Amino acid sequence: MSAETTTPHNIIRIAAVVLRREDGLILSVRKKNTSTFMMPGGKLEEGETGIITARREIAEELGLELSETDLIPLGRHSATAANEPGCRVDCDVFLWTGRLAQAPAVQAEIVESRWYPVDSQAEELAPLSREVIFPIVAQRLNASAKTQST
């Protein structure tokens, strides 16, 4: 089996939430003992749906209680895992419709947060963020801007 082959044993099911600041920058977080910044979120626990996991993880990591009605599903996406060699993440992604005035206090296993522009290609960003989520959000924002200008 090659290193590129994935099996159910090396696919990590997660959920993540895109949180934006009032100026449009996107919040990314770094977990303890890692160097990669990723979307806030985490692994699905047994019996959880993506949206339940997303809300639970945001509450645990950032102390924010997000309403299910304020989370827009952006689909289920896959990418190379940032911190688990030989694994891929399979992620339910949600966009929070609110805006943050400032970064929330990090908690649990999160040790740092940073703001990134939607077009960032920063090396420290997880592949899922840089290659998948940021382009989806940029496309959504561009489509929204075009709709508003017509």
N, CA, C and O atoms as a GROMACS GRO file, in nm:
protein
  600
    1MET      N    1   0.084  -0.117   0.000
    1MET     CA    2   0.000   0.000   0.000
    1MET      C    3   0.089   0.124   0.000
    1MET      O    4   0.180   0.134   0.082
    2SER      N    5   0.065   0.217  -0.089
    2SER     CA    6   0.146   0.338  -0.097
    2SER      C    7   0.104   0.436   0.010
    2SER      O    8  -0.003   0.424   0.070
    3ALA      N    9   0.190   0.535   0.035
    3ALA     CA   10   0.160   0.638   0.135
    3ALA      C   11   0.040   0.722   0.094
    3ALA      O   12  -0.023   0.785   0.179
    4GLU      N   13   0.008   0.725  -0.035
    4GLU     CA   14  -0.103   0.807  -0.084
    4GLU      C   15  -0.238   0.738  -0.070
    4GLU      O   16  -0.343   0.802  -0.080
    5THR      N   17  -0.237   0.608  -0.048
    5THR     CA   18  -0.362   0.534  -0.037
    5THR      C   19  -0.429   0.564   0.096
    5THR      O   20  -0.363   0.566   0.200
    6THR      N   21  -0.560   0.586   0.092
    6THR     CA   22  -0.631   0.609   0.217
    6THR      C   23  -0.730   0.496   0.241
    6THR      O   24  -0.789   0.443   0.148
    7THR      N   25  -0.745   0.462   0.366
    7THR     CA   26  -0.843   0.363   0.409
    7THR      C   27  -0.927   0.429   0.517
    7THR      O   28  -0.893   0.537   0.564
    8PRO      N   29  -1.036   0.365   0.558
    8PRO     CA   30  -1.115   0.424   0.666
    8PRO      C   31  -1.033   0.447   0.793
    8PRO      O   32  -1.070   0.530   0.876
    9HIS      N   33  -0.922   0.374   0.808
    9HIS     CA   34  -0.840   0.387   0.928
    9HIS      C   35  -0.753   0.511   0.928
    9HIS      O   36  -0.707   0.554   1.034
   10ASN      N   37  -0.728   0.569   0.812
   10ASN     CA   38  -0.646   0.690   0.812
   10ASN      C   39  -0.722   0.811   0.758
   10ASN      O   40  -0.662   0.906   0.709
   11ILE      N   41  -0.854   0.805   0.767
   11ILE     CA   42  -0.938   0.921   0.736
   11ILE      C   43  -0.996   0.970   0.867
   11ILE      O   44  -1.058   0.895   0.941
   12ILE      N   45  -0.974   1.097   0.895
   12ILE     CA   46  -1.019   1.157   1.021
   12ILE      C   47  -1.142   1.242   0.992
   12ILE      O   48  -1.134   1.338   0.916
   13ARG      N   49  -1.254   1.207   1.053
   13ARG     CA   50  -1.380   1.282   1.034
   13ARG      C   51  -1.383   1.399   1.130
   13ARG      O   52  -1.374   1.382   1.251
   14ILE      N   53  -1.396   1.519   1.074
   14ILE     CA   54  -1.396   1.640   1.154
   14ILE      C   55  -1.505   1.736   1.106
   14ILE      O   56  -1.570   1.714   1.003
   15ALA      N   57  -1.523   1.840   1.183
   15ALA     CA   58  -1.611   1.951   1.145
   15ALA      C   59  -1.538   2.080   1.179
   15ALA      O   60  -1.463   2.084   1.278
   16ALA      N   61  -1.558   2.183   1.099
   16ALA     CA   62  -1.490   2.310   1.121
   16ALA      C   63  -1.583   2.426   1.089
   16ALA      O   64  -1.677   2.412   1.011
   17VAL      N   65  -1.554   2.540   1.151
   17VAL     CA   66  -1.635   2.660   1.130
   17VAL      C   67  -1.545   2.775   1.085
   17VAL      O   68  -1.440   2.800   1.144
   18VAL      N   69  -1.589   2.843   0.981
   18VAL     CA   70  -1.523   2.964   0.934
   18VAL      C   71  -1.581   3.080   1.014
   18VAL      O   72  -1.700   3.110   1.005
   19LEU      N   73  -1.494   3.146   1.092
   19LEU     CA   74  -1.532   3.263   1.170
   19LEU      C   75  -1.460   3.384   1.113
   19LEU      O   76  -1.338   3.383   1.096
   20ARG      N   77  -1.537   3.488   1.082
   20ARG     CA   78  -1.477   3.606   1.020
   20ARG      C   79  -1.485   3.727   1.112
   20ARG      O   80  -1.577   3.741   1.193
   21ARG      N   81  -1.386   3.814   1.097
   21ARG     CA   82  -1.384   3.942   1.166
   21ARG      C   83  -1.464   4.041   1.085
   21ARG      O   84  -1.498   4.013   0.970
   22GLU      N   85  -1.496   4.155   1.143
   22GLU     CA   86  -1.576   4.256   1.074
   22GLU      C   87  -1.514   4.300   0.941
   22GLU      O   88  -1.586   4.337   0.849
   23ASP      N   89  -1.380   4.297   0.932
   23ASP     CA   90  -1.313   4.338   0.808
   23ASP      C   91  -1.294   4.222   0.710
   23ASP      O   92  -1.230   4.239   0.606
   24GLY      N   93  -1.349   4.104   0.742
   24GLY     CA   94  -1.344   3.990   0.650
   24GLY      C   95  -1.232   3.891   0.674
   24GLY      O   96  -1.233   3.784   0.613
   25LEU      N   97  -1.136   3.923   0.760
   25LEU     CA   98  -1.029   3.827   0.787
   25LEU      C   99  -1.086   3.703   0.854
   25LEU      O  100  -1.188   3.709   0.923
   26ILE      N  101  -1.020   3.589   0.832
   26ILE     CA  102  -1.067   3.460   0.882
   26ILE      C  103  -0.980   3.415   1.000
   26ILE      O  104  -0.857   3.424   0.995
   27LEU      N  105  -1.046   3.368   1.106
   27LEU     CA  106  -0.976   3.320   1.224
   27LEU      C  107  -0.924   3.179   1.203
   27LEU      O  108  -0.998   3.090   1.159
   28SER      N  109  -0.797   3.158   1.233
   28SER     CA  110  -0.737   3.025   1.232
   28SER      C  111  -0.674   3.002   1.368
   28SER      O  112  -0.634   3.097   1.436
   29VAL      N  113  -0.666   2.876   1.409
   29VAL     CA  114  -0.613   2.843   1.541
   29VAL      C  115  -0.502   2.739   1.530
   29VAL      O  116  -0.495   2.662   1.434
   30ARG      N  117  -0.416   2.740   1.633
   30ARG     CA  118  -0.307   2.641   1.640
   30ARG      C  119  -0.322   2.562   1.769
   30ARG      O  120  -0.339   2.618   1.877
   31LYS      N  121  -0.315   2.430   1.756
   31LYS     CA  122  -0.324   2.343   1.873
   31LYS      C  123  -0.188   2.326   1.938
   31LYS      O  124  -0.084   2.344   1.874
   32LYS      N  125  -0.190   2.291   2.065
   32LYS     CA  126  -0.068   2.268   2.143
   32LYS      C  127   0.022   2.166   2.073
   32LYS      O  128  -0.027   2.066   2.019
   33ASN      N  129   0.151   2.191   2.073
   33ASN     CA  130   0.253   2.103   2.016
   33ASN      C  131   0.242   2.086   1.864
   33ASN      O  132   0.286   1.984   1.810
   34THR      N  133   0.185   2.186   1.795
   34THR     CA  134   0.180   2.185   1.649
   34THR      C  135   0.227   2.320   1.597
   34THR      O  136   0.237   2.416   1.674
   35SER      N  137   0.255   2.328   1.468
   35SER     CA  138   0.296   2.455   1.408
   35SER      C  139   0.196   2.501   1.302
   35SER      O  140   0.213   2.608   1.243
   36THR      N  141   0.093   2.422   1.278
   36THR     CA  142  -0.002   2.450   1.170
   36THR      C  143  -0.127   2.519   1.223
   36THR      O  144  -0.182   2.482   1.327
   37PHE      N  145  -0.173   2.620   1.148
   37PHE     CA  146  -0.297   2.689   1.182
   37PHE      C  147  -0.410   2.631   1.098
   37PHE      O  148  -0.393   2.603   0.980
   38MET      N  149  -0.524   2.612   1.161
   38MET     CA  150  -0.639   2.549   1.096
   38MET      C  151  -0.767   2.618   1.140
   38MET      O  152  -0.767   2.702   1.229
   39MET      N  153  -0.877   2.579   1.075
   39MET     CA  154  -1.007   2.630   1.116
   39MET      C  155  -1.041   2.574   1.254
   39MET      O  156  -1.008   2.460   1.284
   40PRO      N  157  -1.106   2.653   1.337
   40PRO     CA  158  -1.153   2.599   1.464
   40PRO      C  159  -1.253   2.486   1.439
   40PRO      O  160  -1.336   2.494   1.348
   41GLY      N  161  -1.244   2.382   1.519
   41GLY     CA  162  -1.330   2.266   1.503
   41GLY      C  163  -1.261   2.144   1.558
   41GLY      O  164  -1.164   2.156   1.632
   42GLY      N  165  -1.310   2.026   1.522
   42GLY     CA  166  -1.246   1.906   1.572
   42GLY      C  167  -1.315   1.779   1.527
   42GLY      O  168  -1.400   1.780   1.439
   43LYS      N  169  -1.275   1.670   1.591
   43LYS     CA  170  -1.320   1.537   1.552
   43LYS      C  171  -1.463   1.510   1.596
   43LYS      O  172  -1.506   1.548   1.705
   44LEU      N  173  -1.536   1.442   1.508
   44LEU     CA  174  -1.671   1.398   1.542
   44LEU      C  175  -1.662   1.288   1.648
   44LEU      O  176  -1.581   1.196   1.637
   45GLU      N  177  -1.746   1.299   1.749
   45GLU     CA  178  -1.758   1.192   1.847
   45GLU      C  179  -1.870   1.099   1.801
   45GLU      O  180  -1.955   1.138   1.721
   46GLU      N  181  -1.868   0.977   1.851
   46GLU     CA  182  -1.967   0.877   1.809
   46GLU      C  183  -2.109   0.931   1.824
   46GLU      O  184  -2.147   0.981   1.930
   47GLY      N  185  -2.187   0.919   1.716
   47GLY     CA  186  -2.326   0.961   1.718
   47GLY      C  187  -2.348   1.108   1.685
   47GLY      O  188  -2.462   1.151   1.673
   48GLU      N  189  -2.241   1.185   1.670
   48GLU     CA  190  -2.255   1.328   1.641
   48GLU      C  191  -2.268   1.353   1.491
   48GLU      O  192  -2.213   1.280   1.409
   49THR      N  193  -2.342   1.457   1.458
   49THR     CA  194  -2.345   1.510   1.321
   49THR      C  195  -2.238   1.618   1.312
   49THR      O  196  -2.185   1.662   1.414
   50GLY      N  197  -2.208   1.660   1.191
   50GLY     CA  198  -2.109   1.765   1.172
   50GLY      C  199  -2.145   1.894   1.244
   50GLY      O  200  -2.059   1.955   1.306
   51ILE      N  201  -2.270   1.934   1.236
   51ILE     CA  202  -2.310   2.062   1.297
   51ILE      C  203  -2.304   2.055   1.449
   51ILE      O  204  -2.271   2.154   1.514
   52ILE      N  205  -2.337   1.940   1.506
   52ILE     CA  206  -2.326   1.925   1.651
   52ILE      C  207  -2.181   1.933   1.694
   52ILE      O  208  -2.147   2.000   1.791
   53THR      N  209  -2.094   1.864   1.620
   53THR     CA  210  -1.950   1.869   1.650
   53THR      C  211  -1.898   2.011   1.636
   53THR      O  212  -1.823   2.058   1.723
   54ALA      N  213  -1.935   2.079   1.530
   54ALA     CA  214  -1.887   2.216   1.508
   54ALA      C  215  -1.924   2.306   1.625
   54ALA      O  216  -1.839   2.378   1.677
   55ARG      N  217  -2.048   2.301   1.667
   55ARG     CA  218  -2.093   2.385   1.778
   55ARG      C  219  -2.022   2.347   1.909
   55ARG      O  220  -1.982   2.436   1.984
   56ARG      N  221  -2.007   2.218   1.935
   56ARG     CA  222  -1.939   2.172   2.057
   56ARG      C  223  -1.794   2.217   2.059
   56ARG      O  224  -1.746   2.269   2.160
   57GLU      N  225  -1.724   2.196   1.948
   57GLU     CA  226  -1.582   2.230   1.942
   57GLU      C  227  -1.558   2.381   1.955
   57GLU      O  228  -1.464   2.423   2.022
   58ILE      N  229  -1.642   2.462   1.893
   58ILE     CA  230  -1.626   2.608   1.903
   58ILE      C  231  -1.649   2.652   2.048
   58ILE      O  232  -1.579   2.741   2.097
   59ALA      N  233  -1.746   2.592   2.115
   59ALA     CA  234  -1.770   2.624   2.256
   59ALA      C  235  -1.649   2.583   2.342
   59ALA      O  236  -1.606   2.659   2.429
   60GLU      N  237  -1.593   2.464   2.317
   60GLU     CA  238  -1.479   2.415   2.394
   60GLU      C  239  -1.352   2.495   2.367
   60GLU      O  240  -1.280   2.530   2.461
   61GLU      N  241  -1.325   2.524   2.241
   61GLU     CA  242  -1.198   2.586   2.202
   61GLU      C  243  -1.197   2.737   2.216
   61GLU      O  244  -1.093   2.796   2.246
   62LEU      N  245  -1.312   2.801   2.194
   62LEU     CA  246  -1.316   2.947   2.189
   62LEU      C  247  -1.420   3.009   2.282
   62LEU      O  248  -1.428   3.132   2.293
   63GLY      N  249  -1.497   2.926   2.349
   63GLY     CA  250  -1.597   2.978   2.442
   63GLY      C  251  -1.715   3.047   2.375
   63GLY      O  252  -1.785   3.125   2.439
   64LEU      N  253  -1.738   3.018   2.248
   64LEU     CA  254  -1.848   3.080   2.174
   64LEU      C  255  -1.963   2.980   2.160
   64LEU      O  256  -1.941   2.866   2.122
   65GLU      N  257  -2.083   3.024   2.192
   65GLU     CA  258  -2.203   2.942   2.174
   65GLU      C  259  -2.269   2.986   2.044
   65GLU      O  260  -2.335   3.090   2.040
   66LEU      N  261  -2.253   2.909   1.939
   66LEU     CA  262  -2.308   2.944   1.808
   66LEU      C  263  -2.443   2.878   1.789
   66LEU      O  264  -2.463   2.761   1.821
   67SER      N  265  -2.536   2.954   1.735
   67SER     CA  266  -2.668   2.901   1.703
   67SER      C  267  -2.661   2.821   1.574
   67SER      O  268  -2.594   2.861   1.478
   68GLU      N  269  -2.729   2.708   1.572
   68GLU     CA  270  -2.732   2.625   1.451
   68GLU      C  271  -2.786   2.704   1.332
   68GLU      O  272  -2.743   2.682   1.219
   69THR      N  273  -2.879   2.795   1.357
   69THR     CA  274  -2.938   2.873   1.247
   69THR      C  275  -2.841   2.975   1.188
   69THR      O  276  -2.866   3.028   1.080
   70ASP      N  277  -2.731   3.004   1.259
   70ASP     CA  278  -2.631   3.098   1.209
   70ASP      C  279  -2.515   3.029   1.138
   70ASP      O  280  -2.416   3.094   1.104
   71LEU      N  281  -2.524   2.899   1.117
   71LEU     CA  282  -2.419   2.823   1.050
   71LEU      C  283  -2.467   2.776   0.913
   71LEU      O  284  -2.564   2.701   0.903
   72ILE      N  285  -2.399   2.821   0.809
   72ILE     CA  286  -2.432   2.784   0.672
   72ILE      C  287  -2.342   2.668   0.629
   72ILE      O  288  -2.219   2.683   0.632
   73PRO      N  289  -2.398   2.556   0.590
   73PRO     CA  290  -2.314   2.444   0.544
   73PRO      C  291  -2.244   2.479   0.413
   73PRO      O  292  -2.306   2.526   0.318
   74LEU      N  293  -2.113   2.455   0.410
   74LEU     CA  294  -2.034   2.477   0.288
   74LEU      C  295  -1.993   2.344   0.225
   74LEU      O  296  -1.914   2.343   0.130
   75GLY      N  297  -2.046   2.234   0.276
   75GLY     CA  298  -2.018   2.103   0.217
   75GLY      C  299  -1.921   2.020   0.299
   75GLY      O  300  -1.871   2.062   0.403
   76ARG      N  301  -1.897   1.902   0.247
   76ARG     CA  302  -1.804   1.807   0.308
   76ARG      C  303  -1.683   1.798   0.217
   76ARG      O  304  -1.696   1.766   0.098
   77HIS      N  305  -1.566   1.825   0.272
   77HIS     CA  306  -1.444   1.837   0.191
   77HIS      C  307  -1.330   1.756   0.253
   77HIS      O  308  -1.329   1.728   0.373
   78SER      N  309  -1.236   1.719   0.168
   78SER     CA  310  -1.124   1.635   0.210
   78SER      C  311  -0.991   1.700   0.171
   78SER      O  312  -0.982   1.770   0.070
   79ALA      N  313  -0.890   1.675   0.253
   79ALA     CA  314  -0.755   1.724   0.224
   79ALA      C  315  -0.656   1.644   0.308
   79ALA      O  316  -0.695   1.568   0.397
   80THR      N  317  -0.528   1.661   0.279
   80THR     CA  318  -0.423   1.600   0.359
   80THR      C  319  -0.430   1.654   0.501
   80THR      O  320  -0.445   1.775   0.520
   81ALA      N  321  -0.420   1.566   0.599
   81ALA     CA  322  -0.422   1.609   0.739
   81ALA      C  323  -0.295   1.688   0.771
   81ALA      O  324  -0.186   1.652   0.726
   82ALA      N  325  -0.310   1.794   0.847
   82ALA     CA  326  -0.197   1.880   0.879
   82ALA      C  327  -0.102   1.818   0.981
   82ALA      O  328   0.019   1.832   0.968
   83ASN      N  329  -0.155   1.751   1.081
   83ASN     CA  330  -0.073   1.707   1.194
   83ASN      C  331  -0.065   1.556   1.211
   83ASN      O  332  -0.004   1.509   1.307
   84GLU      N  333  -0.126   1.480   1.122
   84GLU     CA  334  -0.124   1.334   1.130
   84GLU      C  335  -0.068   1.277   1.000
   84GLU      O  336  -0.143   1.262   0.903
   85PRO      N  337   0.062   1.246   0.995
   85PRO     CA  338   0.123   1.195   0.872
   85PRO      C  339   0.050   1.072   0.818
   85PRO      O  340   0.012   0.983   0.894
   86GLY      N  341   0.031   1.069   0.686
   86GLY     CA  342  -0.033   0.956   0.621
   86GLY      C  343  -0.184   0.956   0.631
   86GLY      O  344  -0.248   0.860   0.589
   87CYS      N  345  -0.241   1.061   0.687
   87CYS     CA  346  -0.386   1.067   0.704
   87CYS      C  347  -0.446   1.180   0.621
   87CYS      O  348  -0.377   1.272   0.577
   88ARG      N  349  -0.577   1.169   0.601
   88ARG     CA  350  -0.655   1.275   0.538
   88ARG      C  351  -0.768   1.313   0.632
   88ARG      O  352  -0.812   1.232   0.714
   89VAL      N  353  -0.813   1.437   0.620
   89VAL     CA  354  -0.931   1.480   0.694
   89VAL      C  355  -1.049   1.482   0.600
   89VAL      O  356  -1.036   1.515   0.482
   90ASP      N  357  -1.164   1.447   0.652
   90ASP     CA  358  -1.291   1.451   0.581
   90ASP      C  359  -1.379   1.542   0.667
   90ASP      O  360  -1.421   1.503   0.776
   91CYS      N  361  -1.405   1.663   0.618
   91CYS     CA  362  -1.456   1.770   0.703
   91CYS      C  363  -1.589   1.828   0.657
   91CYS      O  364  -1.607   1.862   0.540
   92ASP      N  365  -1.684   1.838   0.752
   92ASP     CA  366  -1.805   1.916   0.731
   92ASP      C  367  -1.770   2.060   0.765
   92ASP      O  368  -1.730   2.089   0.878
   93VAL      N  369  -1.783   2.150   0.668
   93VAL     CA  370  -1.743   2.289   0.686
   93VAL      C  371  -1.866   2.377   0.696
   93VAL      O  372  -1.962   2.362   0.619
   94PHE      N  373  -1.863   2.469   0.792
   94PHE     CA  374  -1.974   2.562   0.812
   94PHE      C  375  -1.920   2.705   0.815
   94PHE      O  376  -1.810   2.731   0.863
   95LEU      N  377  -2.000   2.797   0.763
   95LEU     CA  378  -1.968   2.940   0.766
   95LEU      C  379  -2.061   3.005   0.867
   95LEU      O  380  -2.184   2.998   0.853
   96TRP      N  381  -2.003   3.069   0.968
   96TRP     CA  382  -2.083   3.142   1.066
   96TRP      C  383  -2.124   3.275   1.006
   96TRP      O  384  -2.040   3.347   0.951
   97THR      N  385  -2.252   3.310   1.014
   97THR     CA  386  -2.302   3.433   0.952
   97THR      C  387  -2.269   3.558   1.032
   97THR      O  388  -2.282   3.669   0.981
   98GLY      N  389  -2.228   3.542   1.157
   98GLY     CA  390  -2.192   3.658   1.239
   98GLY      C  391  -2.053   3.710   1.208
   98GLY      O  392  -1.984   3.657   1.120
   99ARG      N  393  -2.013   3.812   1.280
   99ARG     CA  394  -1.878   3.869   1.267
   99ARG      C  395  -1.821   3.890   1.407
   99ARG      O  396  -1.893   3.925   1.500
  100LEU      N  397  -1.692   3.868   1.421
  100LEU     CA  398  -1.623   3.890   1.548
  100LEU      C  399  -1.556   4.026   1.546
  100LEU      O  400  -1.494   4.063   1.446
  101ALA      N  401  -1.566   4.099   1.655
  101ALA     CA  402  -1.496   4.227   1.668
  101ALA      C  403  -1.349   4.203   1.702
  101ALA      O  404  -1.262   4.281   1.665
  102GLN      N  405  -1.323   4.094   1.775
  102GLN     CA  406  -1.187   4.059   1.814
  102GLN      C  407  -1.177   3.908   1.828
  102GLN      O  408  -1.278   3.838   1.830
  103ALA      N  409  -1.055   3.859   1.840
  103ALA     CA  410  -1.036   3.714   1.855
  103ALA      C  411  -1.085   3.671   1.993
  103ALA      O  412  -1.053   3.735   2.093
  104PRO      N  413  -1.162   3.563   1.999
  104PRO     CA  414  -1.204   3.511   2.129
  104PRO      C  415  -1.084   3.451   2.202
  104PRO      O  416  -0.985   3.414   2.139
  105ALA      N  417  -1.094   3.440   2.333
  105ALA     CA  418  -0.987   3.378   2.412
  105ALA      C  419  -0.979   3.230   2.376
  105ALA      O  420  -1.080   3.160   2.370
  106VAL      N  421  -0.857   3.182   2.352
  106VAL     CA  422  -0.838   3.040   2.319
  106VAL      C  423  -0.843   2.957   2.446
  106VAL      O  424  -0.802   3.003   2.553
  107GLN      N  425  -0.894   2.834   2.433
  107GLN     CA  426  -0.912   2.745   2.548
  107GLN      C  427  -0.877   2.603   2.505
  107GLN      O  428  -0.843   2.577   2.390
  108ALA      N  429  -0.886   2.511   2.601
  108ALA     CA  430  -0.864   2.368   2.577
  108ALA      C  431  -0.727   2.347   2.513
  108ALA      O  432  -0.627   2.398   2.564
  109GLU      N  433  -0.722   2.273   2.401
  109GLU     CA  434  -0.593   2.242   2.338
  109GLU      C  435  -0.542   2.351   2.245
  109GLU      O  436  -0.434   2.339   2.188
  110ILE      N  437  -0.619   2.458   2.229
  110ILE     CA  438  -0.579   2.569   2.141
  110ILE      C  439  -0.485   2.662   2.217
  110ILE      O  440  -0.515   2.703   2.329
  111VAL      N  441  -0.371   2.696   2.156
  111VAL     CA  442  -0.275   2.783   2.223
  111VAL      C  443  -0.256   2.918   2.154
  111VAL      O  444  -0.196   3.008   2.211
  112GLU      N  445  -0.305   2.932   2.031
  112GLU     CA  446  -0.285   3.057   1.958
  112GLU      C  447  -0.390   3.071   1.849
  112GLU      O  448  -0.438   2.973   1.792
  113SER      N  449  -0.426   3.196   1.821
  113SER     CA  450  -0.514   3.224   1.707
  113SER      C  451  -0.452   3.336   1.625
  113SER      O  452  -0.378   3.420   1.676
  114ARG      N  453  -0.484   3.336   1.496
  114ARG     CA  454  -0.436   3.439   1.403
  114ARG      C  455  -0.545   3.467   1.300
  114ARG      O  456  -0.628   3.382   1.270
  115TRP      N  457  -0.541   3.588   1.247
  115TRP     CA  458  -0.634   3.628   1.140
  115TRP      C  459  -0.562   3.619   1.007
  115TRP      O  460  -0.445   3.659   0.996
  116TYR      N  461  -0.630   3.568   0.905
  116TYR     CA  462  -0.573   3.557   0.770
  116TYR      C  463  -0.671   3.612   0.668
  116TYR      O  464  -0.792   3.597   0.683
  117PRO      N  465  -0.618   3.677   0.562
  117PRO     CA  466  -0.706   3.717   0.452
  117PRO      C  467  -0.752   3.592   0.376
  117PRO      O  468  -0.683   3.490   0.375
  118VAL      N  469  -0.867   3.602   0.314
  118VAL     CA  470  -0.928   3.488   0.246
  118VAL      C  471  -0.841   3.434   0.132
  118VAL      O  472  -0.857   3.319   0.092
  119ASP      N  473  -0.751   3.516   0.079
  119ASP     CA  474  -0.665   3.471  -0.031
  119ASP      C  475  -0.526   3.428   0.017
  119ASP      O  476  -0.435   3.413  -0.065
  120SER      N  477  -0.508   3.409   0.147
  120SER     CA  478  -0.378   3.374   0.202
  120SER      C  479  -0.330   3.238   0.151
  120SER      O  480  -0.407   3.143   0.139
  121GLN      N  481  -0.201   3.232   0.121
  121GLN     CA  482  -0.134   3.107   0.085
  121GLN      C  483  -0.023   3.078   0.186
  121GLN      O  484   0.074   3.010   0.153
  122ALA      N  485  -0.037   3.129   0.308
  122ALA     CA  486   0.066   3.113   0.411
  122ALA      C  487   0.097   2.965   0.434
  122ALA      O  488   0.007   2.882   0.444
  123GLU      N  489   0.227   2.935   0.440
  123GLU     CA  490   0.271   2.796   0.455
  123GLU      C  491   0.224   2.732   0.585
  123GLU      O  492   0.206   2.611   0.591
  124GLU      N  493   0.203   2.814   0.689
  124GLU     CA  494   0.163   2.758   0.818
  124GLU      C  495   0.015   2.720   0.824
  124GLU      O  496  -0.030   2.662   0.923
  125LEU      N  497  -0.060   2.751   0.719
  125LEU     CA  498  -0.201   2.712   0.714
  125LEU      C  499  -0.214   2.564   0.676
  125LEU      O  500  -0.141   2.514   0.590
  126ALA      N  501  -0.307   2.496   0.739
  126ALA     CA  502  -0.335   2.356   0.707
  126ALA      C  503  -0.380   2.345   0.562
  126ALA      O  504  -0.444   2.436   0.510
  127PRO      N  505  -0.349   2.233   0.495
  127PRO     CA  506  -0.393   2.216   0.356
  127PRO      C  507  -0.544   2.234   0.338
  127PRO      O  508  -0.586   2.294   0.239
  128LEU      N  509  -0.624   2.186   0.430
  128LEU     CA  510  -0.769   2.202   0.418
  128LEU      C  511  -0.807   2.350   0.414
  128LEU      O  512  -0.894   2.388   0.336
  129SER      N  513  -0.744   2.431   0.496
  129SER     CA  514  -0.774   2.575   0.497
  129SER      C  515  -0.726   2.641   0.369
  129SER      O  516  -0.803   2.706   0.298
  130ARG      N  517  -0.598   2.624   0.340
  130ARG     CA  518  -0.533   2.694   0.229
  130ARG      C  519  -0.586   2.648   0.093
  130ARG      O  520  -0.612   2.731   0.006
  131GLU      N  521  -0.603   2.518   0.074
  131GLU     CA  522  -0.636   2.463  -0.058
  131GLU      C  523  -0.786   2.446  -0.083
  131GLU      O  524  -0.829   2.440  -0.198
  132VAL      N  525  -0.865   2.439   0.024
  132VAL     CA  526  -1.007   2.409   0.007
  132VAL      C  527  -1.098   2.517   0.065
  132VAL      O  528  -1.174   2.580  -0.009
  133ILE      N  529  -1.089   2.540   0.196
  133ILE     CA  530  -1.185   2.630   0.261
  133ILE      C  531  -1.169   2.775   0.217
  133ILE      O  532  -1.268   2.839   0.182
  134PHE      N  533  -1.047   2.828   0.218
  134PHE     CA  534  -1.029   2.968   0.179
  134PHE      C  535  -1.080   2.993   0.037
  134PHE      O  536  -1.150   3.092   0.016
  135PRO      N  537  -1.046   2.908  -0.062
  135PRO     CA  538  -1.101   2.931  -0.197
  135PRO      C  539  -1.254   2.924  -0.202
  135PRO      O  540  -1.316   3.000  -0.276
  136ILE      N  541  -1.316   2.835  -0.125
  136ILE     CA  542  -1.462   2.827  -0.123
  136ILE      C  543  -1.521   2.956  -0.067
  136ILE      O  544  -1.617   3.009  -0.122
  137VAL      N  545  -1.464   3.005   0.042
  137VAL     CA  546  -1.514   3.129   0.103
  137VAL      C  547  -1.493   3.246   0.007
  137VAL      O  548  -1.581   3.330  -0.008
  138ALA      N  549  -1.376   3.253  -0.058
  138ALA     CA  550  -1.350   3.361  -0.154
  138ALA      C  551  -1.451   3.358  -0.267
  138ALA      O  552  -1.503   3.462  -0.306
  139GLN      N  553  -1.479   3.239  -0.320
  139GLN     CA  554  -1.576   3.226  -0.429
  139GLN      C  555  -1.715   3.271  -0.382
  139GLN      O  556  -1.786   3.339  -0.455
  140ARG      N  557  -1.751   3.233  -0.262
  140ARG     CA  558  -1.882   3.271  -0.207
  140ARG      C  559  -1.891   3.423  -0.189
  140ARG      O  560  -1.993   3.483  -0.221
  141LEU      N  561  -1.784   3.484  -0.139
  141LEU     CA  562  -1.783   3.629  -0.120
  141LEU      C  563  -1.788   3.702  -0.253
  141LEU      O  564  -1.857   3.803  -0.266
  142ASN      N  565  -1.716   3.651  -0.353
  142ASN     CA  566  -1.719   3.713  -0.486
  142ASN      C  567  -1.857   3.704  -0.548
  142ASN      O  568  -1.905   3.800  -0.607
  143ALA      N  569  -1.922   3.589  -0.534
  143ALA     CA  570  -2.058   3.572  -0.587
  143ALA      C  571  -2.155   3.665  -0.517
  143ALA      O  572  -2.244   3.722  -0.580
  144SER      N  573  -2.138   3.681  -0.386
  144SER     CA  574  -2.225   3.769  -0.309
  144SER      C  575  -2.205   3.915  -0.350
  144SER      O  576  -2.301   3.990  -0.362
  145ALA      N  577  -2.078   3.953  -0.373
  145ALA     CA  578  -2.049   4.091  -0.415
  145ALA      C  579  -2.109   4.120  -0.552
  145ALA      O  580  -2.161   4.229  -0.576
  146LYS      N  581  -2.102   4.022  -0.644
  146LYS     CA  582  -2.160   4.041  -0.778
  146LYS      C  583  -2.311   4.055  -0.770
  146LYS      O  584  -2.369   4.136  -0.842
  147THR      N  585  -2.374   3.976  -0.684
  147THR     CA  586  -2.520   3.982  -0.669
  147THR      C  587  -2.562   4.118  -0.614
  147THR      O  588  -2.662   4.174  -0.657
  148GLN      N  589  -2.485   4.170  -0.519
  148GLN     CA  590  -2.519   4.298  -0.457
  148GLN      C  591  -2.496   4.416  -0.551
  148GLN      O  592  -2.562   4.519  -0.538
  149SER      N  593  -2.404   4.401  -0.647
  149SER     CA  594  -2.374   4.513  -0.738
  149SER      C  595  -2.468   4.518  -0.858
  149SER      O  596  -2.465   4.614  -0.934
  150THR      N  597  -2.552   4.416  -0.876
  150THR     CA  598  -2.645   4.416  -0.990
  150THR      C  599  -2.783   4.462  -0.950
  150THR      O  600  -2.872   4.468  -1.034
   0.00000   0.00000   0.00000
